[in-house]
Structure formats: structure tokens, C-alpha cells
Amino acid sequence: MIQIINHGILTNVRMKTFYNPGLVTVLLLQWPLGICYIHFVSAHHLATNSDYIFGLIGAFASIVVLWLGPIRLLRDRSSKYPFPEADMFKFIGRRLREMLAAPPRSE
């Protein structure tokens, strides 16, 4: 459910779009299932307040350990295993190419 931050906000802001790959999965699969699961656990008193707190901390820790960490630490533009250009630009390819070609903004 924490993927809503990336697929619902960050990716859309960076790409200046309303939709991105993964958004439908988050909104129509992960969130409804997650809400039903949390409702069931809460209604049947299967978790304590500390369980919810540890769960929230664990969710954010998983972002760092499983997503941000590997992506930031292991990225290498000169890798001998690059992604094919066809795979990189399948989704709104023109806009991505423009973003990559544009000089960085100084703010």
C-alpha cells in the first residue's frame, strides 16, 4: 500500500502526467485488498496499537532497504548490462527522451 507514494504522487509529478505504469495496480488491487485486510484485522481485534506502529515503521523501512537503497547504491549509467532503449521508452517515450536530454534546472 505504501507504493501509492511512488505510483500515485512522485512518478506523476516527475513525469508531469496523470497516469504512470503501476498506478492502476496500486489503486485497484493493492489498496482495496489492504483496506479489507486492515478492516478485518481491526474488526476482529487481531492487532494491538504497537502492531500498527511497527507495521508502519516496517513499511517505510522496506522502502529504504528494498527500493531506495538498491536503486541509489547500484545505479550505474556505464553498466555493461544496460536496458534496451526499446524497453526504456515504451511508455510516453517522447516525453522521457525530452526529460533526459534537457539540461538540469538550477533552483
C-alpha positions as CSV (number, residue, x, y, z in Angstrom):
1,M,0.0,0.0,0.0
2,I,3.0,2.3,0.6
3,Q,3.6,2.3,-3.2
4,I,0.9,4.9,-3.5
5,I,3.5,7.5,-2.6
6,N,5.6,6.5,-5.7
7,H,3.0,5.5,-8.2
8,G,0.3,8.0,-7.1
9,I,2.4,11.1,-6.4
10,L,6.2,11.1,-7.1
11,T,6.2,9.5,-10.6
12,N,3.3,11.6,-11.8
13,V,5.0,14.8,-10.5
14,R,8.3,13.9,-12.1
15,M,6.8,12.9,-15.4
16,K,4.2,15.7,-15.4
17,T,1.4,13.2,-16.1
18,F,-1.8,12.0,-14.6
19,Y,-1.1,8.3,-15.1
20,N,2.0,6.0,-14.9
21,P,2.7,2.3,-15.0
22,G,1.7,0.8,-11.7
23,L,-1.0,3.3,-10.7
24,V,-3.9,1.1,-11.7
25,T,-2.4,-1.9,-9.8
26,V,-2.0,0.2,-6.7
27,L,-5.4,1.8,-6.8
28,L,-7.5,-1.2,-7.9
29,L,-5.6,-4.1,-6.3
30,Q,-3.2,-3.2,-3.5
31,W,-5.3,-0.5,-1.8
32,P,-8.6,-2.4,-1.8
33,L,-7.0,-5.6,-0.6
34,G,-5.0,-3.7,2.0
35,I,-8.1,-1.8,3.3
36,C,-10.1,-5.0,3.5
37,Y,-7.2,-6.7,5.4
38,I,-6.8,-3.9,7.8
39,H,-10.5,-3.7,8.4
40,F,-10.7,-7.4,9.1
41,V,-7.7,-7.3,11.5
42,S,-9.2,-4.3,13.3
43,A,-12.7,-5.6,13.5
44,H,-11.5,-8.9,14.9
45,H,-9.1,-7.3,17.3
46,L,-6.1,-9.3,15.9
47,A,-3.6,-6.5,16.3
48,T,-2.6,-4.1,19.0
49,N,-1.6,-0.4,18.6
50,S,2.0,-1.3,18.8
51,D,1.5,-3.8,15.9
52,Y,0.2,-0.9,13.7
53,I,3.1,1.3,14.7
54,F,5.7,-1.4,14.0
55,G,3.9,-2.1,10.7
56,L,4.1,1.5,9.6
57,I,7.7,1.7,10.6
58,G,8.4,-1.5,8.7
59,A,6.6,-0.3,5.6
60,F,8.8,2.8,5.5
61,A,11.9,0.8,6.3
62,S,11.1,-1.6,3.4
63,I,11.1,1.4,1.1
64,V,14.7,2.3,2.1
65,V,16.0,-1.3,2.2
66,L,14.2,-2.8,-0.8
67,W,13.7,0.1,-3.1
68,L,15.7,3.3,-2.5
69,G,18.8,1.6,-1.2
70,P,19.4,-0.8,-4.2
71,I,18.3,1.8,-6.8
72,R,20.5,4.6,-5.4
73,L,23.5,2.4,-4.5
74,L,23.6,0.1,-7.5
75,R,22.7,2.6,-10.3
76,D,25.4,2.8,-12.9
77,R,24.9,4.6,-16.3
78,S,28.0,2.9,-17.7
79,S,26.9,-0.6,-16.7
80,K,27.8,-3.4,-19.1
81,Y,24.2,-4.6,-18.7
82,P,22.1,-1.6,-19.9
83,F,18.4,-1.8,-20.5
84,P,17.5,-1.8,-24.2
85,E,16.3,1.6,-25.4
86,A,13.0,0.0,-26.6
87,D,12.3,-1.1,-23.0
88,M,13.3,2.3,-21.5
89,F,11.0,4.3,-23.7
90,K,7.8,2.2,-24.2
91,F,5.7,4.5,-22.0
92,I,5.5,8.1,-23.2
93,G,8.8,7.7,-24.9
94,R,9.0,11.1,-26.5
95,R,8.5,12.9,-23.1
96,L,11.1,10.7,-21.4
97,R,13.6,11.4,-24.1
98,E,13.0,15.2,-23.8
99,M,13.4,15.0,-20.0
100,L,16.7,13.1,-20.3
101,A,18.0,15.4,-23.0
102,A,17.1,18.6,-21.1
103,P,19.9,20.3,-19.1
104,P,19.3,20.1,-15.3
105,R,17.5,23.0,-13.8
106,S,19.2,25.1,-11.2
107,E,16.8,26.1,-8.5
